Amino acid sequence: MKSKTQDPNHTTPYGEAELDAYVLNHIDAEPEYLYRLWRDTNVRLLHGRMASGHMQGRLLKMLVQMVRPENVIEVGTFSGYSALCLAEGLASNEQAGQGRGHLYTFEINDEQEAFTRPWIEGSEYADYVTFLIGDAATEAQKLGVKFDMAFVDGDKRTYVETYEALLPLMNPGAFILADNTLWDGHVTDPAYDKDQQTVGIRRFNDYVANDKRVTKVILPLRDGLTLIRKNS
Ligand SMILES: C[S@@+](CC[C@H](N)C(=O)[O-])C[C@H]1O[C@@H](n2cnc3c(N)ncnc32)[C@H](O)[C@@H]1O
């Protein structure tokens, strides 16, 4: 059966439509609720393609199942797609008897709340999510919580500052997942030398590469996803 999510924005690193479709047809299906959220995101929101989508969503769920975090933080909720995938992983962990984890997801743009809150609160995973409006870099520490996993997907120009704000809040051995770290390939394209988001991502990649406090690897999935582990 063909996947419902054969959208050009659900891309793989290969950038070929046939391979994209092949990948989507050989991984877990996108849950119906998330498919409807993806559609609503793209119909009603400007820049709907910022939402994670089918493939990355399934990866986020699986990473939560692998890491088994107690507390997770997300920087950049947007429409709530990735948040609900992280929460789905937490629910699966609980069903497997691994304790009840929780996600704190921050969105800096208060105009996003009217769209996103009903989608989060209407989800079967609502009890696993606290949706907060504010700048994660300044607000997260006020929660008084230590995290085992972070998904960083906010402003590309301030990734380094966000990373520095989060790192002290992460437990030893915790994972930070940083999204879009290849920025559509612009990181190696001199034509983007003056583009502030590209400059921000390059600065972040150089910074993390030289950071001895962490172990890191870049997955060339979609726009690039960097997995960073805070050393014990
Ligand atoms: C790429 S979208 C997030 C997409 C979402 N994580 C997903 O994968 O479905 C980025 C969002 O981050 C928000 N944002 C940017 N900087 C932020 C910050 N410092 N704290 C919280 N949200 C931030 C933006 O307003 C925007 O809605």
The ligand as an SDF file (V2000), in Angstrom:
LIG
                    3D

 27 29  0  0  0  0  0  0  0  0999 V2000
   11.2180   24.3730   12.7130 C   0  0  0  0  0  0  0  0  0  0  0  0
    9.9350   24.9440   13.7370 S   0  0  0  0  0  0  0  0  0  0  0  0
    9.6820   23.5990   14.8570 C   0  0  0  0  0  0  0  0  0  0  0  0
    9.0820   22.3870   14.2260 C   0  0  0  0  0  0  0  0  0  0  0  0
    8.7030   21.2920   15.1800 C   0  0  0  0  0  0  0  0  0  0  0  0
    9.7500   21.0350   16.1560 N   0  0  0  0  0  0  0  0  0  0  0  0
    8.4820   20.0020   14.4110 C   0  0  0  0  0  0  0  0  0  0  0  0
    9.4750   19.3370   14.1110 O   0  0  0  0  0  0  0  0  0  0  0  0
    7.3280   19.6780   14.0740 O   0  0  0  0  0  0  0  0  0  0  0  0
   10.7780   26.1140   14.7590 C   0  0  0  0  0  0  0  0  0  0  0  0
    9.9170   26.7680   15.8470 C   0  0  0  0  0  0  0  0  0  0  0  0
   10.7790   27.1840   16.8970 O   0  0  0  0  0  0  0  0  0  0  0  0
   10.2790   28.3600   17.4740 C   0  0  0  0  0  0  0  0  0  0  0  0
   11.4130   28.9420   18.2360 N   0  0  0  0  0  0  0  0  0  0  0  0
   12.4960   29.5760   17.7440 C   0  0  0  0  0  0  0  0  0  0  0  0
   13.3470   29.8970   18.7280 N   0  0  0  0  0  0  0  0  0  0  0  0
   12.7950   29.4240   19.8940 C   0  0  0  0  0  0  0  0  0  0  0  0
   13.2010   29.4510   21.2620 C   0  0  0  0  0  0  0  0  0  0  0  0
   14.3610   29.9910   21.6400 N   0  0  0  0  0  0  0  0  0  0  0  0
   12.3970   28.8680   22.1900 N   0  0  0  0  0  0  0  0  0  0  0  0
   11.2130   28.3130   21.8090 C   0  0  0  0  0  0  0  0  0  0  0  0
   10.7790   28.2770   20.5210 N   0  0  0  0  0  0  0  0  0  0  0  0
   11.5660   28.8170   19.5790 C   0  0  0  0  0  0  0  0  0  0  0  0
    9.7820   29.1330   16.2620 C   0  0  0  0  0  0  0  0  0  0  0  0
    8.8560   30.1350   16.6210 O   0  0  0  0  0  0  0  0  0  0  0  0
    9.1690   28.0160   15.4020 C   0  0  0  0  0  0  0  0  0  0  0  0
    7.7890   27.8550   15.6580 O   0  0  0  0  0  0  0  0  0  0  0  0
  1  2  1  0
  2  3  1  0
  2 10  1  0
  3  4  1  0
  4  5  1  0
  5  6  1  0
  5  7  1  0
  7  8  2  0
  7  9  1  0
 10 11  1  0
 11 12  1  0
 11 26  1  0
 12 13  1  0
 13 14  1  0
 13 24  1  0
 14 15  1  0
 14 23  1  0
 15 16  2  0
 16 17  1  0
 17 18  1  0
 17 23  2  0
 18 19  1  0
 18 20  2  0
 20 21  1  0
 21 22  2  0
 22 23  1  0
 24 25  1  0
 24 26  1  0
 26 27  1  0
M  CHG  2   2   1   9  -1
M  END
$$$$
